[in-house]
Each structure stands twice: as C-alpha cells, then as structure tokens.
C-alpha cells in the first residue's frame, strides 16, 4: 500500500471550500438543508467533528455525490491522523504468515 506523505484534507474543509463558499450558502442554510443543527455542521466544517454514515447520506443527497465519497474522505483523514499521532500501533508484532494462511 502506498503511504500518503501529506495530510489528507478533512471533509469539512471540502464542504466549506467546494460547496458553501462557491454557492454562497451559510452554515445555517446548509444545516437546514441537511436537517441537522448548525452546531453539528459547524463542528464538521471546523474539523472538530466527523462525517458519520448518516451525514454521508445527507451530504450525498444534498450535493449529488455518493456517500462513499464522504466516508472515504473521512476514513483517509482519520487513518492519517492515527498513524501520525501515536506510534503505539508499531509495537504490534505481526502474526506469522503460515498461521494466517494455514486453512487456504
């Protein structure tokens, strides 16, 4: 798997820069469209909240995209953060390949 060198963009930044600003939508207007509170949307836009599966469905419907787009953006961001915020996961010892593939 190819490692990403730069930090992926948070989906909230994409919502803000690629949708709200070009469409001249306020956070309140977008929150109403999505059927969520202004606070919920604001957390995502300010990168303090995450795009959940439910929110991915709402965003995909509002912006005519797919829920997978939003979930993949969030997943990529979260994995990069986890990989770079702690190195504890490096202490895990891989299981022997023969153990993992013995029943194939």
C-alpha positions in Angstrom: 0.0 0.0 0.0 1.3 3.4 -1.0 1.7 5.8 2.0 0.4 9.3 1.7 3.0 11.9 2.6 0.8 14.9 3.1 -2.1 15.1 5.5 -5.5 14.4 3.7 -8.0 17.2 3.6 -10.7 17.0 6.2 -14.2 16.6 4.6 -15.4 19.7 6.4 -12.8 21.8 4.6 -14.1 20.4 1.2 -17.7 21.1 2.2 -16.7 24.7 3.1 -14.4 25.5 0.1 -16.0 23.5 -2.7 -19.7 23.9 -1.8 -20.7 26.5 0.7 -18.4 29.3 -0.5 -19.0 28.9 -4.2 -22.7 28.5 -3.7 -22.8 31.4 -1.2 -24.6 29.2 1.4 -24.4 30.0 5.1 -23.8 27.3 7.7 -27.4 27.9 8.9 -28.8 27.4 5.4 -26.8 24.3 4.8 -27.6 22.8 8.2 -31.3 23.4 7.5 -31.0 21.7 4.1 -29.2 18.7 5.7 -31.7 18.5 8.6 -29.1 18.9 11.3 -28.3 21.6 13.8 -26.0 24.5 13.0 -23.7 23.3 15.8 -23.4 19.8 14.2 -22.4 21.1 10.8 -20.1 23.8 12.3 -18.1 21.1 14.1 -17.5 19.2 10.9 -16.6 22.4 9.0 -14.2 23.4 11.7 -12.6 19.9 11.7 -13.8 19.1 15.2 -16.5 16.7 14.1 -16.6 13.7 11.8 -18.7 12.7 8.8 -20.8 9.7 10.0 -22.6 7.3 7.7 -25.8 9.2 8.3 -24.2 12.5 7.5 -22.5 11.0 4.4 -26.0 10.0 3.2 -27.3 13.6 3.8 -24.3 15.2 2.1 -24.5 12.8 -0.9 -28.2 13.7 -1.4 -27.7 17.4 -1.0 -24.6 17.6 -3.3 -25.5 14.9 -5.7 -22.4 12.8 -4.8 -22.1 9.4 -3.3 -22.0 8.5 0.4 -18.7 6.6 -0.3 -17.0 9.9 -1.3 -17.7 11.4 2.1 -16.9 8.3 4.1 -13.6 7.7 2.2 -12.6 11.3 2.8 -13.2 10.9 6.5 -11.5 7.5 6.6 -8.4 8.8 4.9 -8.2 11.7 7.2 -8.7 9.6 10.3 -6.2 6.9 9.3 -3.5 9.6 8.6 -4.2 11.2 12.0 -4.0 7.8 13.8 -0.8 6.9 12.0 0.9 10.2 12.8 -0.4 11.0 16.3 0.9 7.9 18.0 3.4 5.2 17.2 1.9 2.6 19.7 0.5 0.6 16.7 4.1 0.0 15.6 4.6 -2.1 18.7 2.2 -4.8 17.5 4.0 -7.9 16.3 2.7 -9.3 13.0 1.4 -12.9 13.2 3.4 -15.5 11.2 2.1 -15.7 7.6 1.8 -19.5 7.9 -0.6 -19.1 10.8 -2.7 -16.6 8.9 -3.0 -18.7 5.7 -2.9 -22.2 7.0 -6.6 -23.0 6.1 -6.4 -21.8 2.5 
